[in-house]
């Protein structure tokens, strides 16, 4: 380990503080650090080299990756390391990015866990890859819907209400909200023709849905959040609708760079990263936030779908 004075000089840089605080928690690769910090790989690698040269960070080879961690002090260095870590924590307390880093780290570790399961998924996840008569995703979806308890559900940004009508097969009541008069009229007519008496369409905005607060068991936002002017407000509104113990299920686009989506699909936001969803949902009041990538389109621009679920305590 470097002398205490040299170490103090190293943590004068905010990026190095953030790196050290992350490596204090977990052994991470450069790619994982890049995802957490949202900084260029060259910047991160340069800072890691300085920290390694100073004896604060060590690395090891793991397959194709090189993993970095906080260097273990010798017995002689234990006291100075303890003082250094206390100063490091204090420095981190002055950086607002550190809280975001903690959220992003959780997402990265969840991804790592899913990657570790990829081998088993490759063996077991054969569903849909080969034709088998009578087996379909629609059939599986319909089966799972039948297992849902009879809930009171809000489908926000419902469009014509395809999801709403599927949910209404089992729900106690479904309220579908959309800001397009034509969509609401079309959906309401379709629901009437199909005999759904427990499905109601309402004209309104997902940032201020026309539903009494504290009355919903479940809120769905399916490919709607990236159309909101203020996504964080839409999530706060969803939280307000739920009863204690209620849940939110959100499907949206993973963050992408396809700018034409704004013109082609009237998208306001180019999707959201998993860490952004974690942060917004947490700020809205939700707990037990879980995210995962559930689909990747095979055709360009290869949109990916992120699933986020959380609970209102």
DANORNOR-V651672 format. One record per helix or strand of 2 or more residues. SS is the DSSP state (h for helix, s for strand). FROM is the first residue (numbers start at 1). TO is the last residue. If there is no record, write none. Layout:
SS/FROM/TO
SS/FROM/TO
This chain:
h/4/10
h/14/25
s/28/29
h/30/37
h/41/53
s/57/62
s/65/70
h/75/92
h/97/116
h/118/124
h/137/146
s/152/156
h/162/168
s/173/178
h/181/193
s/199/203
s/216/222
h/225/227
h/231/241
s/242/254
h/261/264
h/274/284
s/287/296
s/304/311
